[in-house]
Amino acid sequence: MIAIYVDDFFLFLSSISHIRTVKEDLKKCFEMKDLEEASWILQMKIERSDMRLEVRTLSISQEQYIETILE
């Protein structure tokens, strides 16, 4: 899956090799800069479990936003 927001996009694929292939294909068609793994988007923190684990997780937190509102 590819998610696009304004001039940023995110790849959600099952393996690193698939991600690399898609990135290389996109670079052939578009001028782009690879910023590697995202840790923030739209004021939400993205956290991933270790890729070597059998069960992997992806979580999104708005903790910083909530703390700002509560101040």
DSSP file (Angstrom, degrees, kcal/mol; ACC not computed):
  #  RESIDUE AA STRUCTURE BP1 BP2  ACC     N-H-->O    O-->H-N    N-H-->O    O-->H-N    TCO  KAPPA ALPHA  PHI   PSI    X-CA   Y-CA   Z-CA
    1    1 A M              0   0    0      0, 0.0    11,-2.9     0, 0.0     2,-0.5   0.000 360.0 360.0 360.0 142.5    0.0    0.0    0.0
    2    2 A I  E     -A   11   0A   0      9,-0.2     2,-0.5     2,-0.0     9,-0.2  -0.987 360.0-163.1-119.4 123.9    1.2    3.5   -0.7
    3    3 A A  E     -A   10   0A   0      7,-2.7     7,-2.8    -2,-0.5     2,-0.4  -0.917   8.0-163.8-106.8 131.8   -0.3    6.4    1.4
    4    4 A I  E     +A    9   0A   0     -2,-0.5     2,-0.4     5,-0.2     5,-0.2  -0.950  14.2 175.4-120.6 134.8    0.2    9.9    0.0
    5    5 A Y  E >   -A    8   0A   0      3,-2.8     3,-2.6    -2,-0.4     2,-0.4  -0.930  66.0 -56.8-138.0 112.7   -0.2   13.2    1.9
    6    6 A V  T 3  S-     0   0    0     -2,-0.4     0, 0.0     1,-0.3     0, 0.0  -0.381 124.0 -15.4  53.8-105.8    0.6   16.4    0.0
    7    7 A D  T 3  S+     0   0    0     -2,-0.4     2,-0.3    -3,-0.1    -1,-0.3   0.177 123.9  81.9-113.1  18.5    4.2   15.8   -1.1
    8    8 A D  E <   -A    5   0A   0     -3,-2.6    -3,-2.8     2,-0.0     2,-0.3  -0.882  53.9-172.7-117.2 151.2    5.0   12.9    1.2
    9    9 A F  E     -A    4   0A   0     -2,-0.3     2,-0.4    -5,-0.2    -5,-0.2  -0.990   9.5-151.7-142.5 157.2    4.3    9.2    0.8
   10   10 A F  E     -A    3   0A   0     -7,-2.8    -7,-2.7    -2,-0.3     2,-0.5  -0.973   9.0-144.6-128.6 138.5    4.6    6.1    2.9
   11   11 A L  E     -A    2   0A   0     -2,-0.4     2,-0.5    -9,-0.2    -9,-0.2  -0.894  10.7-172.8-105.1 131.2    5.1    2.5    1.8
   12   12 A F        +     0   0    0    -11,-2.9     2,-0.3    -2,-0.5    -2,-0.0  -0.894  26.9 148.8-123.0  98.2    3.4   -0.3    3.7
   13   13 A L        -     0   0    0     -2,-0.5     6,-0.0     1,-0.0    -2,-0.0  -0.857  54.7-115.5-131.3 163.8    4.7   -3.6    2.3
   14   14 A S  S    S+     0   0    0     -2,-0.3     2,-0.3     1,-0.1     3,-0.1   0.657  92.6  27.4 -77.6 -16.5    5.4   -7.1    3.7
   15   15 A S     >  -     0   0    0      1,-0.1     4,-1.8     0, 0.0     3,-0.2  -0.990  70.0-123.6-147.1 155.1    9.1   -7.1    3.2
   16   16 A I  H  > S+     0   0    0     -2,-0.3     4,-2.6     1,-0.2     5,-0.2   0.864 112.1  58.2 -62.6 -37.2   12.1   -4.8    3.0
   17   17 A S  H  > S+     0   0    0      1,-0.2     4,-2.1     2,-0.2    -1,-0.2   0.883 105.5  49.4 -64.1 -36.8   13.0   -6.2   -0.5
   18   18 A H  H  > S+     0   0    0      2,-0.2     4,-2.5     1,-0.2    -1,-0.2   0.904 110.3  51.1 -65.4 -41.0    9.5   -5.2   -1.8
   19   19 A I  H  X S+     0   0    0     -4,-1.8     4,-2.6     1,-0.2    -2,-0.2   0.932 109.9  49.2 -61.8 -45.8   10.0   -1.7   -0.4
   20   20 A R  H  X S+     0   0    0     -4,-2.6     4,-2.4     1,-0.2    -1,-0.2   0.910 111.0  50.1 -60.9 -42.1   13.4   -1.3   -2.1
   21   21 A T  H  X S+     0   0    0     -4,-2.1     4,-2.3     2,-0.2    -1,-0.2   0.933 111.8  46.8 -62.2 -47.1   11.9   -2.5   -5.4
   22   22 A V  H  X S+     0   0    0     -4,-2.5     4,-2.5     1,-0.2    -2,-0.2   0.911 111.7  51.8 -63.1 -42.7    9.0   -0.1   -5.3
   23   23 A K  H  X S+     0   0    0     -4,-2.6     4,-2.4     1,-0.2    -1,-0.2   0.930 110.3  48.2 -59.6 -46.2   11.4    2.8   -4.3
   24   24 A E  H  X S+     0   0    0     -4,-2.4     4,-1.1     1,-0.2    -1,-0.2   0.899 111.7  49.8 -63.2 -40.7   13.7    2.1   -7.2
   25   25 A D  H  X S+     0   0    0     -4,-2.3     4,-0.7     1,-0.2     3,-0.4   0.907 111.9  48.0 -63.7 -41.7   10.8    1.9   -9.6
   26   26 A L  H >X S+     0   0    0     -4,-2.5     4,-2.6     1,-0.2     3,-1.0   0.877 105.5  58.5 -67.1 -37.5    9.4    5.2   -8.3
   27   27 A K  H 3< S+     0   0    0     -4,-2.4    -1,-0.2     1,-0.3    -2,-0.2   0.785  99.6  59.2 -63.4 -26.3   12.8    6.9   -8.6
   28   28 A K  H 3< S+     0   0    0     -4,-1.1    -1,-0.3    -3,-0.4    -2,-0.2   0.779 117.6  30.7 -70.2 -26.5   12.8    6.1  -12.3
   29   29 A C  H << S+     0   0    0     -3,-1.0     2,-0.3    -4,-0.7    -2,-0.2   0.706 123.2  36.3-104.1 -26.1    9.6    8.1  -12.8
   30   30 A F  S  < S-     0   0    0     -4,-2.6     2,-0.6    -5,-0.1    -1,-0.2  -0.944  75.2-116.1-134.1 148.9    9.9   10.8  -10.1
   31   31 A E        +     0   0    0     -2,-0.3     2,-0.3    -3,-0.1    -3,-0.1  -0.756  54.9 159.7 -78.7 122.0   12.5   13.0   -8.5
   32   32 A M        -     0   0    0     -2,-0.6     2,-0.5    -5,-0.1    -2,-0.0  -0.982  39.2-139.7-148.4 157.7   12.4   12.0   -4.9
   33   33 A K        -     0   0    0     -2,-0.3     2,-0.7     2,-0.0    -2,-0.0  -0.980  21.4-137.0-120.2 125.7   14.4   12.0   -1.7
   34   34 A D        +     0   0    0     -2,-0.5     3,-0.1     1,-0.1    -2,-0.0  -0.736  20.7 179.2 -86.4 115.8   14.3    8.9    0.5
   35   35 A L        -     0   0    0     -2,-0.7    -1,-0.1     1,-0.3    -2,-0.0   0.254  34.7-138.3 -98.2  10.6   14.0    9.9    4.2
   36   36 A E        +     0   0    0      2,-0.0    -1,-0.3     0, 0.0     2,-0.2  -0.281  62.1   5.1  65.5-150.0   14.0    6.3    5.4
   37   37 A E  S    S-     0   0    0     -3,-0.1     2,-0.3     1,-0.1   -27,-0.0  -0.421  75.2-129.0 -71.7 136.1   11.6    5.2    8.1
   38   38 A A        +     0   0    0     -2,-0.2     3,-0.1     1,-0.1    -1,-0.1  -0.606  26.9 175.7 -81.1 141.2    9.1    7.7    9.3
   39   39 A S  S    S+     0   0    0      1,-0.3     7,-2.6    -2,-0.3     2,-0.3   0.497  70.6  32.4-117.7 -13.3    8.8    8.3   13.0
   40   40 A W  E     +B   45   0B   0      5,-0.2    -1,-0.3    20,-0.0     2,-0.3  -0.998  56.3 168.5-142.6 142.6    6.3   11.2   12.9
   41   41 A I  E >  S-B   44   0B   0      3,-2.1     3,-1.9    -2,-0.3    -3,-0.0  -0.921  74.2 -11.3-151.9 131.6    3.4   12.1   10.6
   42   42 A L  T 3  S-     0   0    0     -2,-0.3     3,-0.1     1,-0.3    -2,-0.0   0.873 128.7 -53.2  48.2  46.3    0.7   14.7   11.1
   43   43 A Q  T 3  S+     0   0    0      1,-0.2     2,-0.4    21,-0.0    22,-0.4   0.693 113.6 121.2  63.7  22.6    1.7   15.2   14.7
   44   44 A M  E <   -B   41   0B   0     -3,-1.9    -3,-2.1    20,-0.1     2,-0.4  -0.957  60.4-132.1-116.3 135.1    1.4   11.5   15.4
   45   45 A K  E     -BC  40  61B   0     16,-2.7    16,-2.4    -2,-0.4     2,-0.5  -0.692  17.3-151.5 -85.7 132.8    4.3    9.4   16.6
   46   46 A I  E     - C   0  60B   0     -7,-2.6     2,-0.4    -2,-0.4    14,-0.2  -0.913  14.8-177.3-107.8 127.7    4.9    6.1   14.8
   47   47 A E  E     - C   0  59B   0     12,-2.8    12,-3.0    -2,-0.5     2,-0.3  -0.986   3.3-168.7-127.4 137.0    6.5    3.2   16.6
   48   48 A R  E     - C   0  58B   0     -2,-0.4    10,-0.2    10,-0.2     3,-0.1  -0.912  19.9-123.4-122.1 148.6    7.4   -0.2   15.2
   49   49 A S        -     0   0    0      8,-2.2     2,-0.1    -2,-0.3     7,-0.1  -0.353  54.8 -68.8 -77.7 170.0    8.5   -3.5   16.9
   50   50 A D    >   -     0   0    0      1,-0.2     3,-1.7    -2,-0.1    -1,-0.2  -0.406  39.6-136.8 -61.9 129.3   11.8   -5.1   15.9
   51   51 A M  T 3  S+     0   0    0      1,-0.3    -1,-0.2    -2,-0.1     5,-0.1   0.692 101.0  64.8 -63.0 -19.0   11.6   -6.4   12.3
   52   52 A R  T 3  S+     0   0    0      3,-0.0    -1,-0.3     2,-0.0     2,-0.1   0.631  81.8  99.2 -81.0 -12.5   13.3   -9.6   13.5
   53   53 A L  S <  S-     0   0    0     -3,-1.7     3,-0.1     1,-0.1    -4,-0.0  -0.405  76.1-132.0 -74.1 150.7   10.4  -10.6   15.7
   54   54 A E  S    S+     0   0    0      1,-0.2     2,-0.6    -2,-0.1    -1,-0.1   0.921 100.4  44.7 -67.5 -44.0    7.9  -13.2   14.5
   55   55 A V  S    S-     0   0    0     -3,-0.0     2,-0.3     2,-0.0    -1,-0.2  -0.911  81.2-168.4-104.0 117.4    4.9  -11.0   15.5
   56   56 A R        -     0   0    0     -2,-0.6     2,-0.3    -3,-0.1    -5,-0.1  -0.801   1.5-161.4-108.2 148.0    5.5   -7.4   14.5
   57   57 A T        -     0   0    0     -2,-0.3    -8,-2.2    -7,-0.1     2,-0.4  -0.910  11.1-162.4-127.9 155.7    3.5   -4.3   15.6
   58   58 A L  E     -C   48   0B   0     -2,-0.3     2,-0.4   -10,-0.2   -10,-0.2  -0.992  17.5-177.6-133.6 124.7    3.0   -0.8   14.3
   59   59 A S  E     -C   47   0B   0    -12,-3.0   -12,-2.8    -2,-0.4     2,-0.4  -0.948  14.7-156.5-128.4 150.2    1.5    1.8   16.7
   60   60 A I  E     -C   46   0B   0     -2,-0.4     2,-0.4   -14,-0.2   -14,-0.2  -0.986  13.9-169.0-124.9 131.2    0.5    5.4   16.3
   61   61 A S  E     -C   45   0B   0    -16,-2.4   -16,-2.7    -2,-0.4     3,-0.2  -0.948  24.4-170.5-125.4 140.3    0.3    7.8   19.3
   62   62 A Q     >  +     0   0    0     -2,-0.4     4,-2.5   -18,-0.2     5,-0.2  -0.044  50.1 125.8-110.4  28.7   -1.0   11.3   19.7
   63   63 A E  H  > S+     0   0    0      1,-0.2     4,-2.6     2,-0.2     5,-0.2   0.895  71.7  49.8 -54.7 -46.5    0.4   11.6   23.2
   64   64 A Q  H  > S+     0   0    0      1,-0.2     4,-2.0     2,-0.2    -1,-0.2   0.910 111.7  48.7 -62.4 -42.1    2.3   14.9   22.4
   65   65 A Y  H  > S+     0   0    0    -22,-0.4     4,-2.1     2,-0.2    -1,-0.2   0.912 111.9  49.0 -63.2 -43.6   -0.9   16.4   20.9
   66   66 A I  H  X S+     0   0    0     -4,-2.5     4,-2.2     1,-0.2    -2,-0.2   0.915 109.8  51.3 -64.1 -43.2   -2.9   15.4   23.9
   67   67 A E  H  X S+     0   0    0     -4,-2.6     4,-0.9     1,-0.2    -1,-0.2   0.886 108.8  52.1 -62.0 -37.9   -0.4   16.8   26.3
   68   68 A T  H >< S+     0   0    0     -4,-2.0     3,-0.5     1,-0.2    -1,-0.2   0.913 110.3  48.0 -63.7 -42.9   -0.4   20.1   24.4
   69   69 A I  H 3< S+     0   0    0     -4,-2.1    -2,-0.2     1,-0.2    -1,-0.2   0.879 110.4  51.9 -65.6 -37.9   -4.2   20.3   24.6
   70   70 A L  H 3<        0   0    0     -4,-2.2    -1,-0.2     1,-0.2    -2,-0.2   0.652 360.0 360.0 -76.5 -14.7   -4.2   19.6   28.4
   71   71 A E    <<        0   0    0     -4,-0.9    -1,-0.2    -3,-0.5    -2,-0.1   0.488 360.0 360.0 -72.6 360.0   -1.6   22.3   29.2
